[in-house]
Amino acid sequence: MINKKLEWFKIGGNIQSQYQITNEKGAKSFSGGDFDANVDNRFMIRRGRVRFDYLHYAENDKPSVQLVFQVDATERGVAIKDFWGRILENKFRVFSVTTGVFARPFGYELNLSSAVRESPERGRMSQTILKSERDLGVM
């Protein structure tokens, strides 16, 4: 009985580190923020994410509710990346309702993982105009 309940619960995560070096101390940098006054190299944890997923199945063995919680922990602090829930309609399979903090449903680049995008980094336009990839809302 315990295994049946836990098989719909998943925990995952990843860590992405980064080393940067520049020609001058205290250099300005778009990626990762400016260097400190007396520093010309640094090691950073770019992403340190842990994600918890739960999927509840109805009596007809079809998914009915999905819950997600994801945090990003780096030397700059801890931030909530995802905290959302989705209710799935199973009779006609026509719609679902998602609410909470989740990836913005804008364009193609923001919703794609770096594993499936053409380049590992998002375009400069997405980084400048949409500083946070997440937003609070209902979809």
Backbone as ProteinMPNN parsed JSONL, in Angstrom:
{"seq_chain_A": "MINKKLEWFKIGGNIQSQYQITNEKGAKSFSGGDFDANVDNRFMIRRGRVRFDYLHYAENDKPSVQLVFQVDATERGVAIKDFWGRILENKFRVFSVTTGVFARPFGYELNLSSAVRESPERGRMSQTILKSERDLGVM", "coords_chain_A": {"N_chain_A": [[0.822, -1.199, 0.0], [1.954, 1.261, 0.768], [3.948, 1.578, -1.215], [2.345, 1.917, -3.502], [1.211, 4.419, -3.028], [3.509, 6.048, -2.993], [4.539, 5.813, -5.547], [3.655, 7.774, -7.25], [4.906, 10.029, -6.559], [7.65, 12.123, -7.047], [11.098, 13.003, -6.815], [13.53, 15.215, -7.882], [16.471, 16.809, -9.297], [19.155, 19.195, -9.977], [22.529, 20.406, -10.348], [24.332, 23.152, -11.455], [27.388, 24.353, -12.102], [29.677, 27.159, -12.434], [32.542, 28.75, -13.75], [34.162, 31.816, -13.931], [36.339, 34.097, -15.525], [38.102, 37.161, -15.86], [39.725, 39.978, -17.51], [40.222, 42.231, -15.96], [40.042, 43.477, -12.596], [37.012, 43.741, -10.761], [35.267, 43.889, -12.921], [32.524, 44.672, -15.132], [29.663, 42.645, -15.722], [27.266, 40.926, -17.606], [26.249, 38.362, -17.373], [25.713, 36.738, -14.483], [26.164, 38.933, -12.898], [28.011, 41.881, -11.772], [31.575, 41.754, -11.121], [33.197, 41.608, -7.9], [35.009, 44.343, -6.322], [37.852, 43.771, -5.991], [38.282, 41.437, -7.433], [38.969, 39.108, -10.025], [38.248, 36.659, -10.947], [35.933, 33.961, -10.501], [34.032, 31.377, -8.872], [30.937, 29.913, -9.231], [27.706, 28.758, -8.166], [25.523, 28.194, -10.467], [22.959, 27.167, -10.946], [21.052, 25.437, -8.604], [18.99, 23.191, -8.152], [16.054, 21.695, -6.748], [13.36, 19.565, -7.148], [9.993, 18.716, -6.511], [7.479, 16.53, -7.377], [4.066, 15.644, -7.611], [1.547, 13.457, -8.595], [-1.787, 12.863, -8.808], [-4.011, 10.22, -9.246], [-7.258, 9.515, -10.512], [-10.124, 7.381, -9.791], [-10.502, 6.061, -12.205], [-7.996, 5.554, -13.173], [-6.804, 7.714, -14.46], [-4.901, 10.729, -14.73], [-5.626, 13.306, -12.397], [-4.963, 15.479, -10.713], [-2.11, 17.52, -10.499], [0.76, 18.455, -8.74], [3.447, 20.699, -8.166], [6.574, 21.614, -6.823], [9.401, 23.582, -6.751], [12.675, 24.578, -5.914], [15.418, 26.9, -6.095], [18.636, 26.936, -5.1], [21.408, 28.812, -4.415], [24.628, 30.486, -3.997], [23.749, 33.039, -3.925], [21.324, 33.004, -2.715], [18.098, 31.556, -1.809], [15.447, 30.664, -3.886], [12.045, 30.377, -4.887], [11.182, 28.548, -7.627], [9.191, 27.071, -9.02], [5.83, 26.616, -8.128], [3.104, 25.272, -8.305], [-0.203, 24.124, -9.26], [-2.193, 21.79, -11.052], [-5.304, 21.048, -12.44], [-6.831, 18.439, -14.05], [-9.132, 17.732, -16.594], [-10.938, 14.892, -17.22], [-13.059, 13.621, -18.521], [-13.828, 14.572, -21.154], [-11.339, 15.278, -22.004], [-10.405, 17.831, -22.781], [-9.581, 20.243, -21.586], [-7.448, 21.822, -19.095], [-6.677, 23.308, -15.923], [-4.294, 25.465, -14.699], [-2.615, 26.849, -11.956], [-0.71, 29.186, -10.011], [2.811, 29.707, -9.377], [4.589, 29.545, -12.231], [6.271, 28.621, -15.346], [6.3, 31.198, -17.745], [3.767, 31.348, -20.16], [4.762, 32.194, -22.844], [5.811, 32.672, -26.035], [8.276, 30.465, -27.547], [10.833, 29.965, -26.58], [11.106, 30.41, -23.77], [9.743, 28.316, -22.488], [11.081, 26.022, -23.163], [13.439, 23.566, -22.228], [17.009, 23.713, -21.645], [18.061, 21.417, -22.63], [16.693, 20.767, -24.937], [16.629, 23.013, -26.531], [17.951, 25.024, -29.292], [20.319, 26.283, -28.615], [22.349, 26.296, -25.636], [21.947, 28.52, -23.971], [19.47, 31.02, -23.28], [18.154, 33.495, -25.538], [19.453, 36.898, -25.723], [17.43, 38.807, -25.75], [15.278, 37.548, -24.428], [16.439, 37.295, -21.912], [16.771, 39.952, -21.154], [14.276, 41.379, -21.439], [12.395, 39.659, -20.217], [13.172, 39.073, -17.355], [12.707, 37.252, -15.256], [11.83, 33.923, -15.632], [9.541, 32.935, -14.685], [6.146, 33.376, -13.508], [3.329, 34.588, -11.616], [0.11, 33.306, -11.787], [-2.856, 32.27, -13.671], [-3.64, 29.679, -15.887]], "CA_chain_A": [[0.0, 0.0, 0.0], [2.83, 2.424, 0.798], [4.564, 1.711, -2.534], [1.343, 2.429, -4.432], [1.067, 5.846, -2.783], [4.745, 6.752, -3.293], [4.972, 5.719, -6.935], [3.228, 8.974, -7.959], [5.686, 11.12, -5.983], [9.007, 12.116, -7.597], [12.045, 14.034, -6.39], [14.631, 15.336, -8.84], [17.223, 18.048, -9.143], [20.431, 19.309, -10.672], [23.441, 21.482, -9.957], [25.135, 23.636, -12.576], [28.405, 25.275, -11.605], [30.243, 28.024, -13.461], [33.771, 29.466, -13.41], [34.352, 32.971, -14.799], [37.587, 34.832, -15.373], [38.107, 38.383, -16.659], [41.039, 40.626, -17.615], [40.393, 43.288, -14.97], [39.315, 43.307, -11.343], [35.799, 44.544, -10.647], [34.676, 44.064, -14.253], [31.07, 44.599, -15.302], [29.305, 41.401, -16.392], [25.823, 40.701, -17.745], [25.972, 37.018, -16.882], [26.18, 36.516, -13.12], [26.345, 40.187, -12.18], [29.35, 42.463, -11.794], [32.584, 41.191, -10.234], [33.539, 42.452, -6.761], [36.048, 45.329, -6.637], [39.207, 43.22, -6.074], [38.157, 40.057, -7.919], [38.975, 38.948, -11.482], [37.741, 35.324, -11.276], [34.997, 33.478, -9.482], [33.336, 30.111, -9.039], [29.56, 30.145, -8.813], [26.667, 27.76, -8.398], [24.588, 28.899, -11.333], [21.651, 26.611, -10.601], [21.042, 24.333, -7.656], [17.539, 23.007, -8.082], [15.406, 20.491, -6.235], [11.959, 19.611, -7.586], [9.085, 17.699, -5.985], [6.284, 16.37, -8.212], [3.058, 14.693, -7.156], [0.48, 13.262, -9.568], [-2.872, 12.087, -8.222], [-4.845, 9.545, -10.237], [-8.646, 9.263, -10.124], [-10.485, 5.955, -9.759], [-10.417, 5.492, -13.549], [-6.566, 5.508, -13.491], [-6.397, 8.851, -15.276], [-4.41, 11.793, -13.845], [-6.621, 14.33, -12.11], [-4.331, 16.632, -10.087], [-0.648, 17.52, -10.493], [1.337, 19.491, -7.888], [4.889, 20.832, -8.372], [7.297, 22.588, -6.001], [10.817, 23.569, -7.122], [13.478, 25.673, -5.373], [16.75, 27.108, -6.649], [19.501, 27.354, -3.997], [22.76, 29.152, -4.833], [25.279, 31.364, -3.019], [22.996, 34.3, -3.931], [20.117, 32.842, -1.923], [17.148, 30.501, -2.16], [14.268, 31.232, -4.539], [11.056, 29.418, -5.373], [11.069, 28.597, -9.087], [7.872, 26.569, -9.397], [4.921, 26.244, -7.053], [1.845, 25.322, -9.025], [-1.069, 22.966, -9.29], [-2.977, 21.652, -12.291], [-6.467, 20.164, -12.382], [-7.056, 17.903, -15.392], [-10.47, 17.257, -16.891], [-10.725, 13.574, -17.832], [-14.206, 13.075, -19.258], [-13.699, 14.904, -22.575], [-9.91, 15.532, -22.232], [-10.364, 19.038, -23.597], [-8.908, 21.353, -20.927], [-6.913, 21.715, -17.741], [-6.474, 24.608, -15.3], [-3.041, 25.532, -13.949], [-2.503, 28.092, -11.197], [0.443, 29.278, -9.127], [4.023, 30.273, -9.969], [5.049, 28.595, -13.24], [6.914, 29.231, -16.51], [5.404, 32.057, -18.521], [3.361, 30.778, -21.455], [5.068, 33.251, -23.81], [6.79, 32.261, -27.035], [8.767, 29.091, -27.512], [12.126, 29.85, -25.922], [11.032, 30.369, -22.306], [9.209, 27.058, -21.988], [11.93, 24.893, -23.535], [14.619, 23.284, -21.418], [18.256, 23.834, -22.397], [18.355, 20.12, -23.25], [16.023, 20.645, -26.234], [16.759, 24.248, -27.316], [19.039, 25.035, -30.267], [21.537, 26.678, -27.908], [22.146, 26.084, -24.198], [21.519, 29.761, -23.323], [18.358, 31.738, -23.885], [18.576, 34.695, -26.257], [19.626, 38.101, -24.905], [16.133, 39.467, -25.651], [14.528, 36.889, -23.361], [17.101, 37.583, -20.635], [16.624, 41.364, -20.828], [12.874, 41.786, -21.297], [11.72, 38.759, -19.278], [14.245, 38.688, -16.435], [12.318, 36.012, -14.586], [11.104, 33.031, -16.535], [8.331, 32.497, -13.993], [5.178, 34.413, -13.168], [2.185, 34.133, -10.831], [-1.102, 33.485, -12.567], [-3.741, 31.156, -13.984], [-3.607, 29.353, -17.316]], "C_chain_A": [[0.864, 1.26, 0.0], [3.479, 2.635, -0.563], [3.596, 2.299, -3.543], [1.175, 3.938, -4.267], [2.324, 6.61, -3.209], [5.142, 6.693, -4.765], [4.54, 6.932, -7.754], [3.96, 10.212, -7.458], [7.115, 11.029, -6.501], [9.817, 13.267, -7.021], [13.189, 14.034, -7.4], [15.373, 16.633, -8.598], [18.482, 18.044, -9.974], [21.234, 20.464, -10.1], [24.249, 21.851, -11.192], [26.107, 24.665, -12.019], [28.975, 26.077, -12.772], [31.502, 28.676, -12.919], [33.932, 30.593, -14.414], [35.674, 33.637, -14.476], [37.543, 36.034, -16.313], [39.49, 39.013, -16.63], [41.28, 41.67, -16.54], [39.567, 43.016, -13.72], [38.119, 44.24, -11.308], [35.086, 44.775, -11.973], [33.149, 43.979, -14.208], [30.762, 43.329, -16.088], [27.792, 41.271, -16.45], [25.448, 39.37, -17.125], [26.558, 36.836, -15.488], [26.38, 37.775, -12.315], [27.79, 40.649, -12.216], [30.272, 41.758, -10.806], [32.796, 42.144, -9.056], [34.768, 43.291, -7.101], [37.436, 44.723, -6.823], [39.228, 41.79, -6.597], [38.18, 40.039, -9.443], [38.596, 37.53, -11.915], [36.818, 34.872, -10.152], [34.407, 32.136, -9.895], [31.949, 30.312, -8.472], [28.736, 28.877, -8.979], [25.605, 28.498, -9.202], [23.159, 28.463, -11.072], [21.862, 25.47, -9.621], [19.589, 24.02, -7.346], [17.134, 21.65, -7.523], [13.927, 20.627, -6.559], [11.195, 18.43, -7.013], [7.826, 17.69, -6.856], [5.354, 15.353, -7.572], [1.946, 14.645, -8.191], [-0.563, 12.349, -8.946], [-3.726, 11.509, -9.341], [-6.242, 9.314, -9.664], [-8.909, 7.762, -10.154], [-10.361, 5.292, -11.128], [-8.973, 5.42, -14.065], [-6.128, 6.582, -14.48], [-5.936, 9.961, -14.341], [-5.461, 12.873, -13.641], [-6.018, 15.592, -11.505], [-2.822, 16.455, -10.131], [-0.178, 18.694, -9.649], [2.847, 19.497, -8.071], [5.427, 21.907, -7.441], [8.773, 22.463, -6.343], [11.518, 24.785, -6.53], [14.83, 25.704, -6.069], [17.612, 27.683, -5.531], [20.913, 27.567, -4.519], [23.403, 30.006, -3.745], [24.581, 32.723, -2.953], [21.709, 34.207, -3.134], [19.267, 31.686, -2.414], [15.902, 31.171, -2.73], [13.335, 30.11, -4.97], [10.932, 29.6, -6.873], [9.682, 28.163, -9.548], [7.091, 26.235, -8.134], [3.519, 26.338, -7.636], [1.085, 24.012, -8.926], [-1.888, 22.968, -10.572], [-4.104, 20.664, -12.041], [-6.769, 19.739, -13.815], [-8.475, 17.382, -15.518], [-10.329, 15.969, -17.691], [-11.879, 13.052, -18.677], [-14.07, 13.315, -20.766], [-12.235, 15.116, -22.99], [-9.696, 16.75, -23.12], [-9.552, 20.151, -22.918], [-8.319, 20.939, -19.59], [-6.738, 23.142, -17.23], [-5.216, 24.528, -14.455], [-3.0, 26.866, -13.232], [-1.31, 28.027, -10.254], [1.588, 30.017, -9.796], [4.577, 29.232, -10.929], [5.665, 29.351, -14.409], [5.902, 30.026, -17.31], [5.038, 31.392, -19.839], [3.519, 31.821, -22.562], [6.139, 32.759, -24.765], [7.206, 30.813, -26.875], [10.01, 28.945, -26.639], [12.033, 29.697, -24.409], [10.592, 29.02, -21.771], [10.057, 25.847, -22.338], [13.121, 24.771, -22.6], [15.87, 23.445, -22.278], [18.638, 22.521, -23.076], [17.743, 20.002, -24.64], [16.078, 21.928, -27.069], [17.927, 24.133, -28.289], [20.364, 25.427, -29.635], [21.293, 26.522, -26.41], [21.663, 27.328, -23.452], [20.309, 30.345, -24.036], [18.904, 32.984, -24.575], [18.648, 35.904, -25.349], [18.305, 38.849, -24.739], [15.315, 38.867, -24.508], [15.126, 37.205, -21.996], [16.878, 39.026, -20.198], [15.175, 41.742, -20.54], [12.155, 40.962, -20.241], [12.748, 38.22, -18.29], [13.952, 37.42, -15.67], [11.514, 35.184, -15.551], [9.77, 32.613, -15.942], [7.43, 33.697, -13.702], [4.032, 33.777, -12.381], [0.931, 34.352, -11.66], [-1.914, 32.212, -12.708], [-3.672, 30.945, -15.489], [-4.649, 28.278, -17.588]], "O_chain_A": [[0.544, 2.227, -0.692], [3.554, 3.772, -1.028], [4.002, 3.115, -4.37], [1.014, 4.656, -5.253], [2.213, 7.716, -3.736], [6.008, 7.457, -5.19], [5.027, 7.103, -8.872], [3.662, 11.325, -7.89], [7.736, 9.969, -6.408], [9.297, 14.355, -6.774], [13.743, 12.985, -7.729], [14.951, 17.459, -7.789], [18.84, 17.041, -10.592], [20.698, 21.369, -9.461], [24.78, 20.984, -11.886], [25.7, 25.717, -11.527], [28.787, 25.727, -13.937], [31.537, 29.106, -11.766], [33.85, 30.362, -15.62], [36.077, 33.732, -13.317], [37.015, 35.945, -17.422], [40.333, 38.629, -15.819], [42.433, 41.973, -16.232], [38.509, 42.39, -13.792], [38.192, 45.381, -11.763], [34.37, 45.765, -12.123], [32.571, 43.303, -13.357], [31.497, 42.969, -17.008], [27.11, 41.486, -15.448], [24.438, 39.266, -16.428], [27.778, 36.785, -15.334], [26.737, 37.693, -11.14], [28.682, 39.911, -12.635], [29.823, 41.232, -9.788], [32.598, 43.351, -9.193], [35.485, 42.99, -8.055], [38.146, 45.129, -7.743], [40.11, 41.013, -6.232], [37.507, 40.842, -10.088], [38.615, 37.222, -13.107], [36.911, 35.336, -9.015], [34.298, 31.808, -11.077], [31.793, 30.822, -7.363], [29.033, 28.033, -9.824], [24.877, 29.332, -8.664], [22.255, 29.293, -10.987], [22.752, 24.638, -9.802], [19.029, 24.536, -6.378], [17.763, 20.623, -7.779], [13.311, 21.658, -6.289], [11.674, 17.296, -7.023], [7.188, 18.726, -7.045], [5.798, 14.328, -7.054], [1.456, 15.689, -8.62], [-0.271, 11.205, -8.597], [-4.116, 12.218, -10.269], [-6.398, 8.967, -8.494], [-8.029, 6.973, -10.499], [-10.136, 4.084, -11.208], [-8.754, 5.244, -15.263], [-5.188, 6.378, -15.248], [-6.51, 10.132, -13.265], [-6.111, 13.305, -14.593], [-6.521, 16.685, -11.765], [-2.309, 15.376, -9.837], [-0.664, 19.812, -9.82], [3.471, 18.437, -8.125], [4.827, 22.97, -7.285], [9.345, 21.377, -6.244], [11.012, 25.902, -6.631], [15.323, 24.689, -6.562], [17.355, 28.791, -5.06], [21.549, 26.633, -5.007], [22.803, 30.23, -2.693], [24.807, 33.481, -2.01], [21.06, 35.225, -2.896], [19.658, 30.938, -3.31], [15.367, 32.115, -2.149], [13.78, 29.033, -5.366], [10.61, 30.692, -7.341], [9.071, 28.829, -10.383], [7.626, 25.648, -7.193], [2.834, 27.349, -7.483], [1.624, 22.964, -8.57], [-2.23, 24.024, -11.105], [-3.888, 19.58, -11.498], [-6.942, 20.585, -14.693], [-8.96, 16.668, -14.641], [-9.67, 15.956, -18.73], [-11.691, 12.13, -19.471], [-14.183, 12.381, -21.56], [-11.923, 15.133, -24.181], [-8.921, 16.717, -24.076], [-8.896, 20.93, -23.611], [-8.631, 19.885, -19.036], [-6.66, 24.081, -18.022], [-5.077, 23.647, -13.607], [-3.311, 27.901, -13.821], [-0.945, 26.959, -9.763], [1.37, 30.851, -10.675], [4.991, 28.155, -10.502], [5.593, 30.579, -14.464], [4.776, 29.576, -17.526], [5.918, 30.92, -20.559], [2.534, 32.275, -23.144], [7.256, 32.46, -24.344], [6.57, 30.039, -26.159], [10.211, 27.898, -26.022], [12.799, 28.935, -23.821], [11.031, 28.617, -20.694], [9.782, 24.748, -21.858], [13.734, 25.772, -22.23], [15.801, 23.328, -23.502], [19.453, 22.516, -23.999], [18.226, 19.212, -25.452], [15.615, 21.93, -28.209], [18.786, 23.263, -28.142], [21.42, 24.962, -30.066], [20.151, 26.606, -25.96], [21.031, 27.203, -22.403], [20.148, 30.183, -25.245], [19.984, 33.469, -24.236], [17.981, 35.944, -24.315], [18.075, 39.464, -23.697], [14.728, 39.599, -23.711], [14.389, 37.366, -21.023], [16.803, 39.303, -19.001], [14.882, 42.355, -19.513], [11.385, 41.507, -19.45], [13.15, 37.06, -18.372], [14.844, 36.599, -15.454], [10.611, 35.693, -16.216], [8.953, 31.999, -16.627], [7.87, 34.846, -13.656], [3.799, 32.572, -12.474], [0.705, 35.446, -12.176], [-1.713, 31.229, -11.996], [-3.649, 31.9, -16.265], [-4.804, 27.842, -18.729]]}, "name": "protein", "num_of_chains": 1, "seq": "MINKKLEWFKIGGNIQSQYQITNEKGAKSFSGGDFDANVDNRFMIRRGRVRFDYLHYAENDKPSVQLVFQVDATERGVAIKDFWGRILENKFRVFSVTTGVFARPFGYELNLSSAVRESPERGRMSQTILKSERDLGVM"}
